[in-house]
């Protein structure tokens, strides 16, 4: 094999490898127990391909599909008396994640320093980072639910590879 052919073959292999590590990769994007201070992962990560998304978010799936969702990942977490659910929507590109984020109401939120842009509510955190849209929802009110959700969000952010 000549040098030029070797470079082409190596470049193709690298492109395949990088593609496997991109947004559609099967690695778990959700933090394990202890990656966020005080948080324990209480369920296995569940995954939904785009054509299965209706099973998880019936009624909203079409909006996500139109924005370019590839798959959704979800898991449950607990920190003392606070329980939460983390959803990561893997999109084909950053534009889809940003458009879904911007389409959500911002009333009652404040900006947060996580991801490319974030909204922190009393009981939820929504942010996007590149091709990922993340939604974290708490099931109970506690003294510092927002701060706890932000800590969990930062652990997700680290998994996404900011």
C-alpha positions in Angstrom: 0.0 0.0 0.0 1.4 3.4 -0.9 1.5 6.3 1.5 -1.5 8.1 -0.1 -3.6 5.0 0.1 -2.5 4.4 3.7 -3.5 8.0 4.6 -6.9 7.5 3.0 -7.5 4.2 4.7 -6.3 5.7 8.1 -8.5 8.7 7.6 -11.5 6.6 6.8 -10.9 4.4 9.9 -10.5 7.6 12.0 -13.7 9.0 10.7 -15.5 5.8 11.5 -14.0 5.8 15.0 -14.9 9.4 15.6 -18.4 8.8 14.4 -18.8 6.0 16.8 -17.8 8.4 19.6 -20.2 11.1 18.5 -23.7 11.9 19.7 -25.1 8.5 18.6 -22.5 6.5 20.6 -23.9 4.0 23.1 -21.8 5.2 26.0 -23.8 6.1 29.1 -24.1 9.9 29.4 -25.7 9.8 32.8 -23.6 10.0 36.0 -23.1 7.1 38.3 -23.6 7.3 42.0 -21.3 9.7 43.7 -20.3 11.7 40.6 -22.6 14.5 41.8 -22.1 15.2 45.6 -24.7 13.3 47.6 -26.5 11.9 44.6 -27.2 8.1 44.2 -28.3 6.6 40.9 -31.4 4.5 41.8 -32.2 3.0 38.4 -30.5 1.6 35.4 -30.2 4.0 32.4 -33.2 3.4 30.1 -32.7 4.2 26.4 -35.3 5.1 23.7 -34.4 5.3 20.0 -36.2 8.0 18.0 -38.8 5.6 16.8 -39.5 4.4 20.3 -39.7 7.9 21.9 -43.5 7.9 21.9 -43.3 5.2 24.6 -41.6 7.6 26.9 -42.9 11.1 26.0 -46.2 10.3 24.3 -47.6 13.4 22.7 -44.3 15.3 22.6 -42.2 12.7 20.7 -43.0 14.2 17.2 -41.6 17.6 18.2 -38.3 16.0 19.3 -38.2 13.8 16.1 -38.6 16.9 14.0 -35.8 18.6 15.9 -33.5 15.6 15.1 -33.5 13.4 18.2 -31.4 10.3 17.8 -32.3 8.8 21.2 -33.2 9.6 24.7 -31.6 8.4 27.9 -33.2 8.5 31.4 -32.4 7.5 34.9 -33.6 8.1 38.5 -31.6 9.6 41.3 -31.9 10.3 45.0 -30.2 12.7 47.4 -31.4 12.4 51.0 -35.2 13.0 50.7 -35.0 14.5 47.2 -35.7 12.3 44.2 -35.1 13.4 40.6 -35.2 12.1 37.1 -32.5 13.0 34.5 -33.3 12.9 30.8 -30.7 13.4 28.1 -31.9 13.8 24.5 -29.2 13.1 22.0 -29.8 15.1 18.9 -28.2 14.9 15.4 -26.7 18.3 16.0 -26.5 21.3 18.3 -29.2 23.2 16.4 -31.8 20.7 17.3 -30.9 20.8 21.0 -30.8 24.7 21.0 -34.2 24.9 19.2 -35.9 22.6 21.7 -34.4 24.6 24.6 -35.5 27.9 23.2 -39.0 26.6 22.5 -39.5 25.9 26.2 -41.0 28.7 28.5 -38.5 30.6 30.6 -41.0 32.2 33.0 -40.1 31.5 36.6 -36.5 30.5 35.8 -33.1 32.0 36.3 -30.0 31.5 34.2 -27.6 28.9 35.4 -23.9 28.3 34.6 -24.1 24.8 33.1 -23.9 23.7 29.5 -24.2 26.2 26.6 -27.3 27.8 28.1 -29.5 26.8 31.1 -32.6 27.6 33.0 -32.9 26.8 36.6 -36.4 26.6 38.1 -37.5 25.8 41.7 -37.8 22.0 40.9 -36.1 21.6 37.5 -33.1 22.4 35.5 -33.1 22.4 31.7 -29.9 23.0 29.6 -28.3 22.2 26.3 -24.7 21.5 25.5 -23.8 20.9 21.9 -26.1 18.2 20.5 -27.6 17.3 24.0 -30.7 18.6 25.6 -30.8 17.8 29.4 -33.9 18.0 31.6 -33.6 17.3 35.4 -36.8 17.2 37.4 -37.2 16.9 41.2 -40.2 15.2 42.6 -40.3 17.0 46.0 -39.6 20.4 47.4 -36.6 20.6 49.8 -34.7 23.5 51.2 -32.1 23.6 48.4 -33.6 21.5 45.6 -32.4 24.0 43.0 -28.8 23.8 44.2 -28.9 20.0 44.4 -30.3 19.9 40.8 -27.5 22.2 39.7 -24.9 19.9 41.2 -26.5 16.9 39.4 -26.6 18.9 36.2 -22.9 19.7 36.4 -22.2 16.0 36.8 -24.2 15.4 33.6 -22.3 18.2 31.9 -19.0 16.5 32.8 -20.3 13.3 31.2 -21.2 15.1 28.0 -17.6 16.3 27.7 -17.8 20.1 27.9 
